[in-house]
Structure formats: C-alpha cells, structure tokens
C-alpha cells in the first residue's frame, strides 16, 4: 500500500468526552479557514471559507471481493472528542475502522486519518456530492471535477479557477466517472484497498482542501496535510492546551459544569473565521447546511459578536475580543450605524450592502457596540484601543441619539431598525424593551468611557441622558395591572403588554428597581415562559404564540442565558441553575 503514514499516539486530554454514537446528532471539527460539519454517523459537508466544497461525504466498506456495501452510518458505534481531534469508530464483526478528524487551526483544509484493523482484505469507499458554491446569497456556475491521478484526489473547480477543492488520499484510486464541463448528478466515489498486514501500525490519510484563491495554494496545502498529519495534530494539541490553561478555569462540585465551561471556550473559539478577502471576525454559529447555502448562522454578525464578547471577556479571551471588535468597526456606516450581518461572500462575489437589505437592518447592534466596548475596557484597561476607536464610538453614540424622535430618552425601533423581533405583528411598535435596555446600558458605558477620555462635558451629558432614559424605562414599560414588564410601547404610546423574557437584559444589568425585578422574574420562572429546555421568547398564553415559530414561541439559548444570568443576579439561584 502506498500513501500511508506512521501512526502516532493521541495525546491525553482532561476534557475528552466519549460515548456511544447518536447517528443524527451533529458533530464538527473547524478551524479559522476550514470546517467539517457533520453527523456522528460519519456523514459530513466541508467548507473552505467561504466556499462549500462538498456535502454528503460518507464512508462505506467492502469485505474481500464482495460488492455489497456496509454503510458507515450503520456501523458507527462510538465517538470520542477532544478540541484537537474527534474520532468516530466504525465496528463490524470483521473489522474496526477508526476515523480521526483533525482540522488545523489556520489551514484551508482538514485531515481524516483512518486506523484500520481488519480480519481480511477490505476496501474503504468514500462517496460525496461536489458542490463548490460560495456562501449564500452568492452563486457561481460552470463547476466541474476530475480525478488527478498524480495527486490521488478529485479536483473540483470552475472556469475562472478562483474557486477550487481537492478531495482524496495518497492511498486512493478513482472509482467514479466524471462528466466533462459539469458536475455529476450522482455521488462521486474513490476507494482505498486495504491490506490488513500493511495497514497495521499505519494511518491512512484522507485530505480535503480548498476555498477561494490561488489553486496552487490549496494543492500545496493538500500535499502538506497528506504528508505530515502528526505535526498539524500536535499544533492543535498545543493551541487548545494554551486556550484551556491561559484563560479562566472553574472548579465546582458539579463536574458536568466544569467540563461544559471548557467546551464552551472551545465553541466560542471555533466561531473565529478568517475570510481570504474580508479578514478575521466572529460568526454567530455553525451547523450543517444540507442542500442549503449557509452553515447555520455562519455569517459575521456584529450583534452576536458584541453579546458573545461579554462571555469571552469574562474568562480572559481579550485578544480574541479586541480583534473581533476591530473587525466590526470596518463595516460601520458613515452615519455611525454598525452593521448587523455580513455574508462571507460579501464584496468578492456580491455587492452586499448595495443589493441586499440585511446589512444594517437591526437597530440594537449599535448600542450593543457601546456596551461591548465599555465592558472590554473595564476588564482590560486598554486605553489605547479606546482612543483609537473614539471617533467610531462617537459616531455610534450620535447615531443612537438620532433615533429618539420623541425625545423621551429611549431609542425607537421605527427609526433605528429591528430589535427583539424580526417579523410579524409585534414589530409594528415604537420601542421594545430589549432595544431600550441596551441603550440605557450603552449610555452608562459611554459615560464611563468619556471620563476615561477626559471628555468631562460628554460624561456629564451621558449621565443626564442615562438618568432620563432609566426613568423612562422603569415608568413606560411597567404594567401596573399585570405586574410585569411589557414587551414594547406602540406607535400611540400605549404598552404592548405581552409577557416575554426580553426584559432579561435590563434585569441582568439591574436597570429596574428591586420590586419590579423580582415580580418580573417570578413571571418568567412560571411555566408560561420556562420549559425544561430553556425559556420561550413569548408566553404560551399569548394569542400570537406559535411553539415552532422563530420569533413567536421558540426557545433560544441566548435568551435563556440572559434570563439565567438575571436570575443569579437577583438570587433566584435554583431557577438560574436550571437555565444554566
């Protein structure tokens, strides 16, 4: 057998988790430039940001001369995961195959190392559907694929050769016919014929590489990954060890919480994405896209960056936060408004801000920027960054002020943009409590930052505006009849008194008086909003409630996190723990 590499021992890791496979539970192995997103049964899709290279990659096995495939998702038995590598074990009465997934931190590719233990000669077959499409809403045409027998890989490309993917193994041979000038309608396959004796003590590398840019770069990446997978694995080990040990670690009597805390740090770190033409920022989340064109919330979302920065700062990931904040500043509009979301395909494939309505659709993103910058400075004392960012901060502050058209001290959704909700009848409002709370906290941040900058008049102005805004927040949103904080104020100045958890941010920041806070949290703790799996975004007693609706009933983890934090802040410890 050709193309094998010496096997090596996987390093012990204190946060390793292992259990039986749940075939339809997602798993991922991602870096800054490449992502493998799949299911524990062993199927996955691959992205070389911002290009989706393939989907429906799957393993199957042939024993001896048999042509009857043994499908991987039917034989996947155990999964073992550390931040640096994930291993899926396929078990049959005649063989055990361990597939070890490694995605290097800063390479446009990934490696799967096969460790094969078989009683007889066997063939491992890899099948997949070629895609080679940039992230939604962009699109290209003219894709084609062919087997490069020198590289032992399929080369997937298109006429301009600016988008390319390589999929193969130095131990593989072609198994599929590839039509000219187009992609096959059926899956492409390649195979590795395994001699059990020759494979003993060896790894069989499968390599994926690609993205947007120079095809030679990705070809070189493919070669480097294939020839020396151990070095990339060890780089991952060192990187994640440093992430674990150089940031906050917690030890509680509940081992699951300690473990979850460490894996949460890894999950946040995996949201840092490097685009070949946009730079490095934070996306909002990753998931399998299937036949679609976006991997979960895999765009750059400024609001999610600002929200997540509160967590990252709390455990000491200061450089990650600073770089992410700098990234959002690049897309600030001339009038000061911060961008809400940015497709990874922006500018190179599409004119994002000109042709699509999503870029600045949200109003809450800009006051979130003020909150995030203030929170970052309080934790780091990085005055130089605040001074570098002062013009940007002032523009954002002035833009927020411009959205208070009725001069009540609160930002208005109808002038600023979307806040808590994105569609439906409850968006026809003047101001929602979510946007209002962020603005009040943003004023506190600006007051603090102005004092640091020696801007005494501005600090006094922000203090006065804060006093006015927090008074309006407490007065205008409190429903004296129902004894809860209303969702919003409508265009006529009346309360939209739906019971929602959107007040949780203000509760978390102690923006409401103690009595109102405790009464509201008691309402949130009831079964009207709280479930065993999190907090609904709207009471189940509302006439607008739809349990599967994105904005009108679904349970969101980020809302639940606001609620849980507020509960701990106000000594509802049991309820806070359940949410956590």
Secondary structure, DSSP 8 states (H G I E B T S, - for coil): --SEEE-------TT-EEEE--TTSEEEEE-SSEEEEEETTS-EEEEETTEEEEEEEEEEEEETT----EEHHHHEEEEEE-SS-EEEEEEETTEEEEEEEE--TTSSEEEEEEEEEESS-EEEEEEEEEEEEESTT------EEEEETTTTEEEEE-TT-SEEEEEE-TT-EE-S---TTS--SS-EEEEEEE-HHHHTTEEEEEEEEEEES-HHHHHHHHHHHHH-HHHHHHHHHHHHHHHHHHS-----S-HHHHHHHHHHHHHHHTTEEEETTTEEEEBS-----TTSSS-SS-SEEHHHHHHHHHHHHHTT-HHHHHHHHHHHHTT--TTS---SEE-TTBTTTB-HHHH-S-TT-BSHHHHHHHHHHHHHHHHH--HHHHHHTHHHHHHHHHHHHHT-TT-SSS--HHHH-B-S-SSSGGGSSSEEHHHHHHHHHHHHHHHHHHHHTT-HHHHHHHHHHHHHHHHHHHHHSEETTTTEE-SEE-TTS-EE----STTHHHHHTT-S-HHHHHHHHHHHTSTTTEETTEEBSS-TTSTT--TT-TTTT-B-HHHHHHHHHHHHHTT-HHHHHHH-
